[in-house]
């Protein structure tokens, strides 16, 4: 009887941990499904899912603002990394040197705009009506501008006379970031559309 009394609390704890683990796994599975369905609306869905998979355990289903915020945060981090990489690449070809210089400037501008976008989206969580629309317009403009900056960097290496490891390395990384930013913009727009739809149903 004494042994049974000793084992009972352990059994209760084990069952409690099992229930908690199962609930956490179910929540993560639900969040993963939410990420999958949201990423399906982006231009690069596989990359979208891969870049946001680490957020599956912290995102709540149907929280489109936090998903867009996660996507922008990933884009900002990648853009900072590429900006640093581009600035450290030296070359003797004057055309490549200038292209790297221009790219570094463009990526720096893009980083600033993405940083502004992250801050703006954070503010949007508590806004409605005209204020929401105004801040959302700013946000979409900045993300679009950051994407333009990234594309301008890629276009700066179009000349075949620049072919070489520096061009290949910089362009490959910037194209990757541009795809991430494109996905983030799509998720921002999806959040805006979902918010507008909810607003129409809750006057």
Secondary structure, 3 states (H helix, E strand, C coil): CHHHHHHHHHHHHHHHHHHHHHHHHHHHHHHHHHHHHHHCCCCCHHHHHHHHHHHCCCCCCCCHHHHHHHHHHHHHHHHHHHHHHHHCCCCCCHHHHHHHHHHHHHHHHHHHHHHHHHHHHHHHCCCCHHHHHHHHHHHHHHHHHHHHHHHHHHHCCCCHHHCCHHHHHHHHHHHHHHHHHHHHHHHHHHHHHHHHHHHHHCC
